[in-house]
Amino acid sequence: MYVLVIALLMSAILLGLAATPPSVVGPRFAETLARKGIENGEGREGAYRFLTTGEPSLFRELGERFLQLPLGEIEQVAVADLEAVA
């Protein structure tokens, strides 16, 4: 993973790209959406759900460690079911 990050950073430096921190981009993006009238209504919250083709308990363990939040319900699905709807 470290090697990939270094390669990405080197490419960005060689191309002369500048990194903008999310703390700057986020508020600007929110302002742009608000100007265009694209914003969530009061009290509206997003939702997420997690599906896995593997063992839900293992997915939960890794997911909660990586995301640093409780995942709630995790649904196990078969690969064949996913292929059928793709």
Buried (B, 14 or more C-beta within 10 A) or exposed (E): EEEEEEEEEEEEEEEEEEEEEEEEEEEEEEEEEEEEEEEEEEEEEEEEEBEBEEEBEEBBEEBEEEEEEEBEEBEEEEEEEEEEEE
